[in-house]
Amino acid sequence: MLPSDSGPSIRSAVEETSSPISIFVGKTTLAAGAVGRSAATSRSLVIFLHGIRGSGSVMAQIGNAWTSRLPETRFVAPNAPFRHRSQGYQWFAVDDQVMRPDRIKVARSAFDTLIGGIVEKEGFENDLDRVAFVGVSQGAIMALDAVATGRWKVGALVTFAGFMPFPPVTRSGTDTAIYLMHGGNDRTIPPAASVAAASQLEAAGFTVTSRIFPGVGHTISAEEAEEALNFLRQRFGD
């Protein structure tokens, strides 16, 4: 567990649950990869970041559900760079049952390489304000770190069940619009983690919307997915 002075108590392994995180957004699943219009006709890009032991195909369900309502958006749902020992993929290791911030620092290079390749392939190198990160749990942690440190000055960030292990260290990327969502019944990463992250980001100058959803656990509910969609539609004008 994290030390008591490190913020909200996070369950060991962060998301070492009995099965990968579930998402209640529809019944159709897609393979990991790109969803939506071709890169040549897209005005915005959404990159999904899954949780530990998950895969891009899990998050691609959301892109499939959003395609008709964000018709000029390209959706990409990659697998995290590292294999998990039991199944799926992970952004950083938690094999010793402790969420260690130093491991997130080590994971930054692989994250930046993966995201940079996607952004370049989709043709958004010069239009980061038209790019959004949408992450859940471990994917949300990496996305928060990427934005808070100023490494990725994207147009929007949406997180579900996230946690920010470091306070913001830069004010240079505060144009990113941020929406932090968290289930009120989350027993893996408590909702206080998103409340604390919102306060830290706002103190650094970011514009942040945050909401706790009563009765929701460590997952993405249909209501949260709808909130995220409306937030991105407002941000990107689709």
N, C-alpha and C positions, 0 to 999 in steps of 0.2 A: 504494500500500500504506500501511497505517497505520505511524506511527513505531514504532520498536522498543520504546519505553517505554510504548506504549499498550495492552499486553497481547498476546494471541496474534496471530500474523500472519494477516491475513484477505486472501484473494485479492482483487485489484482487482475492482471492481464488485460485490463481495460475492456475487452469484449470477448473474453474467453468463455463464451456461452456454449450450450450444448449443440447449437446449430447456427448457421449463418443468419444474420439479421433478416427479418421478414419485411416485406413491403406490400402494403395493401393498396395497390393502384389499378389493378385489372388482372385479367387472366392470360393475356398474350405475352409470351416471353420472346426475346430476341437474343441472338448471339452478340457477344461483345463486339464493339466496333462503332461505325457511324450510322446514324439514323437521321432521316429527314432529307431535305433537298441536297443537291450536289454542292460542293464547296463553291463552285463558280456562281451559283445563284443565291447563296446564303448571305444574309445581312448580319447575322450574329451567330455565335458559337457557344454551346453549353458543354462543358466537360464534367462528367459525373465521376465521383470518387467513392468507391465502395468501402465497406468496413472489412475488418480482419476476417479471414477465412471465407470471404465472398469472392465475387468476380464481376467483371464488367457486365456480364449477361444479366445479373440481378438488377443493376441500375438501368440497364437498357429498357426495362419494362416501363420506366417513367418516361423516357424519351419517346417510346412508342405511343404512350397515352397522351403526350403533349403535342405530337406532330401536327395535328389538325388545327390546334389553337395557337401554335407558334410556327406558322407555315414558312417563314423565311429564316428559320433557325436550323442550324446543323447541330446534331447531338452526337457526342462521342463518349463511349463508355469503356475506357481501357481497363485491363487488368493491372493491379499494382505490380511493381517490379519484382517482388520477392515471393517465392512459394512459401506457404505455411506448411509446417511439418505434418499436419493431419489432412488438410484439404484446402483448396482455394489458394488465395494470395493474401499478402500483407504488405503494408507500406513500411513498417518497422517491426522489429522483433520484440516480443514480450515473453520470451521463453522462461525467464526466471520469475514470472508472476509479478513483476513490478513494472509500472509505467515510468520509465526513466527518460527524462528530457534529453539527456545526451544522445540517446538513440535516435531521437527525432532530428537532432542536428546532423547526425551521420547520414540520415535518410534524405536530407535535402538535395544532395547532388543527383541521386537517382530520380527523385521527384521532378526536379527541374529539367533533367534530360528528357524524361518522358513527356512532360507537358510542353516543353519547347518543341519537341518533334511534332506533336499534334498541332500546335499553333502554326508552325511553319507549313506543315502539309496542308492544312485547311486554309492557308493564305491570310492569317490574321496577325502576322508579326507586327504590322504597323497600325493595327486596329484593336489593341487590347481593351479599349473601352467598350468594345462590342463582344467581349468574352466574359462568360460567367463560370464560376466553379460552383458545383452542387455536390456537397459531400455529406456522408453519414458516418458517425462514430470515428473510427480511425482515419477515414478519408476526410472527415470534417476537421480533425485535429491537424492534418497536413495542410489543408486548405487555409485554415485560420493562421497557421504559422507562415505560410507563403505570402499571405496578404499583410499580416501584421508586421512582418519584417521588411516590407517594401520590395520584396523580390519580384512579386507579380502584381502589377498595378492594373488589375482587371476591372471591368465595369461593374460586376456584381458578384456577390458571394452569398450563397444560401447554405446553411448547415442544419443538420438534424442530429440531435444527441451528441453534440461536440464538446470539446474541452480545449482551452488554450493554455498550454504549459508555461508559456513565457508571456510577460506583459509586452505590449507593443513597444518596439524600439525605434520606430521611424514615423514621421508625420508626412513623408513624401508621397505616400500612396493613398491619401485619405479621400480621394474621389470615388473610391469603391463603395457602392451601396451594399449594405450588409443586412441580412435577415437571419437571425438565430432562432431556431425552433427546438423545442425539447419536450419530451413526454413527462407529465407530472408524476407518473408512476415508474419512471426509469430507475431500476435498481443497479444498473451497471455503471453508468455515468449519471450522477444525480443532476436534476435540473438546475441546481445552484451553480453548476459549472458554466452553463450558458449565461446565467444572470451575471456572474462574475466577469465573464468574457465581454459581455455587452458594456459593462461599466468601464473596463480597461480600454476597450476600443473607443468608446465615447470620450474618455479622458484624453486620448491621443488625437482626437479630432475627427474620427470617423462618424458618419451618419449611420446609426444602427437602429433597426427594428428588432424587437425580441418578443417572443410569446411562449408561454408554457401551456401545454395542452393537457387538461385534466383527464385522467384515466388511460393515458397512452403510456406504453412502456418503452423499451429500447428498440424502437422500430420507426418506420415512416408510415403514418396513418394516411388515409385518403384525404382527410381534412388538411393535413400538413402539406401534402403534395399539391392540393388545389391552391393553398396559400402561396406556395413557392411559384407555381405557374403564374398566378396573377401578379406577383411581385416582378417576375421577369418580363411579363408582357408590358407592365408599366415602365420598366427600366429601358427596354429595347424598342418599345413602340410598335410591336407586331400587332 
